[in-house]
Amino acid sequence: MRVILALQVFGAVVAVGLLGLFVFGLRRRLIQRSGGTFDCSMRLRMPQDLPAPDHEEPSEDGEEPASGPEPGGKGWVFGVARYSGDRVEWFRVFSYAPRPRRVLERSEIEVLRRRTPRGQEELALLSGAVVLTCRHRGSLLELAMSDDALTGFLAWLEAAPPGQRVNVA
């Protein structure tokens, strides 16, 4: 009798787990259905040990100088971003929420600098990622994406309608 009860409980736990994975995959498919998506990690809390972006001189190729303290790998969240008109909607990868966690309006995004991941960030981000430090509505955030996604993101920013302010580093 106990064995049958244990098997029923185990079966119910497995069924709930499989249902959770199915819903998780379905959410990802629904986000990507409309097209225009790319993998994009986000960090909302900037490390305190990083120099302020306004006080640095970028190199000739637009990269941040390699000197200075190494940023920590903490605070990065994997996500998927989706273009939606004049907005980028950002969804956490490991979430069941149907709505975007963050919405970035094109007219409110200011790219301050771009750099390659350093130190522990290399372990926290996908390989080949480029980190953008941005200001959105007065608050700093960092986005990490592949080179191809970066090219598309910067092109999207620069393709703003006439008269709209665009700041791309």
C-alpha positions as CSV (number, residue, x, y, z in Angstrom):
1,M,0.0,0.0,0.0
2,R,2.8,2.4,0.9
3,V,4.6,1.6,-2.3
4,I,1.6,2.4,-4.4
5,L,1.1,5.7,-2.6
6,A,4.8,6.6,-3.0
7,L,4.6,5.8,-6.7
8,Q,1.5,8.0,-7.1
9,V,3.2,10.9,-5.3
10,F,6.3,10.4,-7.4
11,G,4.2,10.3,-10.6
12,A,2.4,13.5,-9.6
13,V,5.7,15.3,-8.9
14,V,7.1,14.2,-12.3
15,A,3.9,15.3,-14.0
16,V,3.9,18.7,-12.4
17,G,7.6,19.1,-13.3
18,L,7.0,18.2,-17.0
19,L,4.0,20.5,-17.1
20,G,6.2,23.3,-15.8
21,L,8.8,22.6,-18.4
22,F,6.2,22.6,-21.1
23,V,4.7,25.9,-20.0
24,F,8.3,27.4,-19.8
25,G,9.0,26.3,-23.4
26,L,5.6,27.5,-24.6
27,R,6.3,31.0,-23.1
28,R,9.6,31.2,-24.9
29,R,8.0,30.2,-28.2
30,L,5.2,32.8,-27.8
31,I,7.8,35.5,-27.1
32,Q,9.7,34.6,-30.3
33,R,6.7,34.1,-32.4
34,S,6.4,37.7,-33.5
35,G,10.1,37.7,-34.6
36,G,12.8,40.3,-33.9
37,T,14.2,38.6,-30.8
38,F,17.7,38.3,-29.6
39,D,19.5,37.0,-26.5
40,C,20.3,39.9,-24.2
41,S,21.5,39.7,-20.6
42,M,20.8,42.8,-18.4
43,R,22.3,44.2,-15.2
44,L,20.3,46.9,-13.5
45,R,22.5,47.4,-10.5
46,M,25.8,48.9,-11.6
47,P,28.8,47.8,-9.5
48,Q,30.0,50.5,-7.2
49,D,33.7,49.9,-8.0
50,L,33.3,50.8,-11.7
51,P,34.4,54.3,-12.8
52,A,31.6,56.6,-13.9
53,P,31.1,56.3,-17.7
54,D,31.3,60.0,-18.2
55,H,34.9,60.2,-16.9
56,E,36.6,57.7,-19.2
57,E,38.2,58.2,-22.6
58,P,37.3,55.4,-25.0
59,S,40.0,54.1,-27.3
60,E,39.9,54.7,-31.0
61,D,37.7,51.6,-31.7
62,G,35.1,52.7,-29.2
63,E,36.1,50.1,-26.5
64,E,36.5,51.1,-22.9
65,P,40.2,51.1,-21.7
66,A,41.2,47.8,-20.2
67,S,42.7,49.5,-17.1
68,G,40.7,50.1,-14.0
69,P,38.9,47.7,-11.6
70,E,37.4,44.6,-13.0
71,P,33.6,44.4,-12.8
72,G,32.1,41.6,-10.9
73,G,30.0,39.0,-12.5
74,K,27.1,39.6,-10.1
75,G,23.8,41.0,-11.0
76,W,23.6,39.7,-14.6
77,V,20.2,38.2,-15.6
78,F,19.8,36.1,-18.8
79,G,17.0,37.4,-21.0
80,V,15.5,37.6,-24.4
81,A,14.8,41.0,-25.9
82,R,12.1,41.7,-28.6
83,Y,11.7,44.6,-30.9
84,S,8.2,46.1,-30.7
85,G,7.9,49.3,-32.7
86,D,9.8,52.0,-30.9
87,R,10.4,49.8,-27.9
88,V,12.5,46.9,-26.9
89,E,10.7,44.5,-24.5
90,W,13.0,42.5,-22.3
91,F,11.9,39.2,-20.8
92,R,13.8,37.1,-18.2
93,V,14.7,33.7,-19.6
94,F,14.0,31.8,-16.3
95,S,10.5,33.1,-15.6
96,Y,6.9,32.2,-16.3
97,A,5.7,35.9,-16.6
98,P,3.9,36.6,-19.9
99,R,4.8,40.3,-19.8
100,P,8.2,41.8,-20.3
101,R,10.2,42.6,-17.1
102,R,11.5,45.8,-18.6
103,V,10.5,48.0,-21.6
104,L,13.1,50.3,-23.1
105,E,11.8,53.1,-25.3
106,R,14.1,54.1,-28.2
107,S,13.8,57.8,-27.5
108,E,14.9,57.2,-23.9
109,I,18.0,55.0,-24.5
110,E,21.4,56.6,-24.4
111,V,24.4,54.4,-25.1
112,L,27.3,55.6,-23.0
113,R,30.0,53.1,-23.8
114,R,30.7,49.6,-25.1
115,R,33.3,47.1,-23.8
116,T,34.2,43.5,-23.7
117,P,33.4,41.5,-20.5
118,R,36.2,41.4,-18.0
119,G,37.1,39.3,-15.0
120,Q,34.2,37.3,-13.6
121,E,31.8,38.8,-16.2
122,E,33.3,36.5,-18.7
123,L,31.9,33.6,-16.7
124,A,28.5,35.2,-16.1
125,L,27.7,36.1,-19.7
126,L,27.4,34.1,-22.9
127,S,30.7,33.8,-24.8
128,G,31.4,36.5,-27.3
129,A,29.1,39.0,-25.6
130,V,29.6,42.8,-25.8
131,V,28.6,44.9,-22.9
132,L,26.8,48.2,-23.4
133,T,26.4,50.7,-20.6
134,C,23.2,52.7,-21.2
135,R,21.1,55.3,-19.6
136,H,17.4,54.8,-19.7
137,R,15.2,57.5,-18.2
138,G,18.0,58.7,-16.0
139,S,19.1,55.3,-14.6
140,L,22.1,53.3,-15.6
141,L,21.8,49.7,-16.9
142,E,24.1,47.3,-18.8
143,L,23.1,45.1,-21.7
144,A,25.2,42.2,-22.9
145,M,24.6,40.7,-26.3
146,S,26.4,39.1,-29.3
147,D,28.2,41.2,-31.9
148,D,25.4,40.4,-34.4
149,A,22.7,41.5,-31.9
150,L,24.7,44.6,-31.1
151,T,24.8,45.6,-34.8
152,G,21.1,45.2,-35.1
153,F,20.4,47.0,-31.8
154,L,22.5,50.0,-32.8
155,A,21.0,50.1,-36.2
156,W,17.5,50.0,-34.6
157,L,18.5,52.9,-32.4
158,E,19.9,55.0,-35.3
159,A,16.8,54.3,-37.4
160,A,14.7,56.5,-35.1
161,P,12.1,58.6,-36.9
162,P,13.2,62.1,-38.0
163,G,13.4,64.6,-35.1
164,Q,13.9,62.0,-32.5
165,R,17.1,62.3,-30.4
166,V,19.5,59.4,-30.8
167,N,22.6,59.0,-28.7
168,V,24.8,56.1,-29.7
169,A,28.4,55.8,-28.4
